[in-house]
Amino acid sequence: MRRLGPPTARGALRLLLATLCTATVGVLSIASAQAAAPITFTDTFTFTDTFTEAVLACQGELEAYEVTLAGRGVFHVTAAGIDEEGNLIAPFHFTGTTTGTFVWVPSDGTGPTFTGSFTQRVGENVNTQDRTETVVFRLHATGSDGSRFSVREIFHVTVNALGVEVSFDKPSC
């Protein structure tokens, strides 16, 4: 089950990363048909998604909520090229920002409804020796009962030429 909100906001982060990956795959398919190495392209898009989720707020689990997301994003890629399978060829640099709004409505009709906004920024640099990726996620929510909370999560990973990975995931409410 995906979870949104703290203590780690991983559910929301995973959802937005899935959105990011879906958008990127679509962009790469289009770009691969028209691009010769090296390539640079930018994609802008909008999205909506609705699903049922057990939501975590900073105060603890809030049970099942109907979650609706709406937003927009922009991604920019510079790469040595794209292979026959649509994968970026190193070295490449990828940046993206996704931002939007959400509504969380309690599935059973009890508890507050939450509305708010979120932003996710991602950057990835890959060369033939190593790679780094950083994701910054933030969410601000206001409940129909007047409650408020904010979430921020920073995730970073570096993999060196020897395959040694160093990473951290720092959530905060």
C-alpha positions as CSV (number, residue, x, y, z in Angstrom):
1,M,0.0,0.0,0.0
2,R,1.4,3.5,-0.9
3,R,1.5,6.0,1.9
4,L,1.5,9.8,1.6
5,G,3.0,12.1,4.0
6,P,5.4,11.8,7.0
7,P,7.1,10.3,8.7
8,T,8.9,9.9,5.4
9,A,6.6,11.1,2.6
10,R,7.9,8.1,0.7
11,G,4.5,7.2,-0.7
12,A,4.0,10.7,-2.2
13,L,7.6,10.7,-3.4
14,R,7.2,7.3,-5.1
15,L,4.0,8.4,-6.7
16,L,5.6,11.5,-8.1
17,L,8.7,9.6,-9.2
18,A,6.3,7.2,-11.0
19,T,4.7,10.2,-12.7
20,L,8.2,11.5,-13.5
21,C,9.3,8.2,-15.0
22,T,6.1,7.8,-17.0
23,A,6.5,11.3,-18.4
24,T,10.1,10.7,-19.1
25,V,9.5,7.4,-20.9
26,G,7.0,9.1,-23.1
27,V,9.5,11.9,-23.9
28,L,12.3,9.5,-24.6
29,S,10.1,7.6,-27.1
30,I,9.3,10.8,-28.9
31,A,12.9,12.0,-28.7
32,S,14.4,8.8,-29.9
33,A,12.5,9.0,-33.1
34,Q,13.8,12.4,-34.0
35,A,17.2,12.7,-32.2
36,A,20.7,12.0,-33.3
37,A,23.5,12.1,-30.8
38,P,24.1,14.3,-28.9
39,I,20.6,15.4,-27.8
40,T,19.0,18.0,-25.7
41,F,15.2,18.3,-25.2
42,T,12.7,19.7,-22.8
43,D,9.2,18.3,-22.0
44,T,6.3,20.0,-20.2
45,F,3.2,18.1,-19.2
46,T,0.2,18.1,-17.0
47,F,-1.3,15.2,-15.0
48,T,-4.2,14.2,-12.8
49,D,-4.5,11.0,-10.7
50,T,-7.0,9.7,-8.2
51,F,-6.6,6.7,-5.9
52,T,-7.4,5.4,-2.4
53,E,-4.5,5.4,0.0
54,A,-3.8,5.1,3.7
55,V,-2.4,8.6,4.4
56,L,0.2,9.4,7.0
57,A,0.2,12.9,8.4
58,C,2.8,14.2,10.8
59,Q,0.4,13.2,13.6
60,G,0.2,9.6,12.6
61,E,-1.9,7.4,10.3
62,L,-5.2,8.9,9.2
63,E,-6.6,5.7,7.6
64,A,-7.9,5.4,4.0
65,Y,-8.4,8.6,2.0
66,E,-9.5,9.3,-1.6
67,V,-6.5,11.1,-3.0
68,T,-6.7,13.4,-6.0
69,L,-3.6,15.0,-7.5
70,A,-3.4,17.6,-10.3
71,G,-0.2,19.2,-11.5
72,R,2.3,20.1,-14.1
73,G,5.9,19.4,-14.7
74,V,8.9,20.2,-16.8
75,F,11.9,18.0,-17.6
76,H,15.1,18.8,-19.4
77,V,17.7,16.3,-20.7
78,T,21.1,16.6,-22.2
79,A,22.7,13.3,-23.3
80,A,25.3,11.7,-25.6
81,G,22.3,10.1,-27.3
82,I,19.5,7.6,-27.0
83,D,20.0,3.9,-27.7
84,E,17.7,1.6,-29.7
85,E,15.7,0.8,-26.5
86,G,15.1,4.4,-25.7
87,N,17.6,4.6,-22.8
88,L,19.8,7.7,-22.4
89,I,23.5,7.2,-23.3
90,A,26.0,8.6,-20.8
91,P,27.1,11.1,-20.1
92,F,23.8,12.7,-19.5
93,H,22.2,15.3,-17.2
94,F,18.5,15.2,-16.3
95,T,16.6,17.8,-14.3
96,G,12.9,18.1,-13.5
97,T,10.3,19.8,-11.4
98,T,6.8,18.6,-10.7
99,T,4.3,20.8,-8.8
100,G,0.6,20.6,-8.1
101,T,-2.2,20.5,-5.7
102,F,-4.0,17.6,-3.9
103,V,-7.2,16.9,-2.1
104,W,-7.4,14.0,0.5
105,V,-11.0,13.1,1.4
106,P,-11.6,10.5,4.1
107,S,-13.0,7.3,2.5
108,D,-15.3,6.6,5.4
109,G,-16.5,10.2,5.7
110,T,-14.9,10.8,9.1
111,G,-12.0,12.9,9.8
112,P,-10.8,16.1,8.2
113,T,-10.4,16.7,4.4
114,F,-6.9,17.9,3.5
115,T,-6.0,20.2,0.7
116,G,-2.6,21.5,-0.2
117,S,0.3,21.7,-2.6
118,F,3.4,19.8,-3.4
119,T,6.6,20.3,-5.3
120,Q,9.3,17.8,-6.3
121,R,12.6,18.6,-7.9
122,V,15.0,15.9,-9.3
123,G,18.4,16.0,-10.8
124,E,20.6,13.2,-12.1
125,N,24.1,13.3,-13.5
126,V,25.5,10.1,-15.1
127,N,28.9,9.7,-16.8
128,T,30.8,6.6,-17.8
129,Q,32.4,6.4,-14.3
130,D,29.8,7.4,-11.7
131,R,26.3,8.9,-11.1
132,T,24.5,11.1,-8.6
133,E,20.8,11.7,-8.1
134,T,19.1,14.1,-5.8
135,V,15.3,14.5,-5.1
136,V,13.8,17.2,-3.0
137,F,10.1,16.9,-2.1
138,R,7.9,19.3,-0.1
139,L,4.2,19.2,0.8
140,H,2.0,21.7,2.6
141,A,-1.5,20.5,3.9
142,T,-4.4,22.2,5.6
143,G,-7.2,20.2,7.1
144,S,-10.9,21.1,7.1
145,D,-10.6,21.1,10.9
146,G,-7.9,23.9,10.8
147,S,-4.9,21.5,11.3
148,R,-1.8,22.1,9.2
149,F,1.4,20.3,8.5
150,S,4.3,20.4,6.1
151,V,6.7,17.7,4.9
152,R,10.1,18.0,3.4
153,E,12.2,15.1,2.2
154,I,15.6,15.1,0.7
155,F,17.0,12.0,-0.9
156,H,20.5,11.7,-2.4
157,V,22.6,8.9,-3.8
158,T,26.0,8.8,-5.3
159,V,27.6,5.7,-6.9
160,N,31.3,5.9,-7.7
161,A,33.3,4.1,-10.4
162,L,33.9,1.1,-8.1
163,G,30.1,0.7,-7.5
164,V,30.3,2.0,-3.9
165,E,27.0,3.7,-3.1
166,V,26.6,6.5,-0.6
167,S,23.0,7.7,0.1
168,F,20.8,9.4,2.5
169,D,17.1,10.0,2.9
170,K,16.2,12.9,5.3
171,P,12.5,13.4,5.9
172,S,11.2,16.1,8.2
173,C,7.8,17.5,9.4
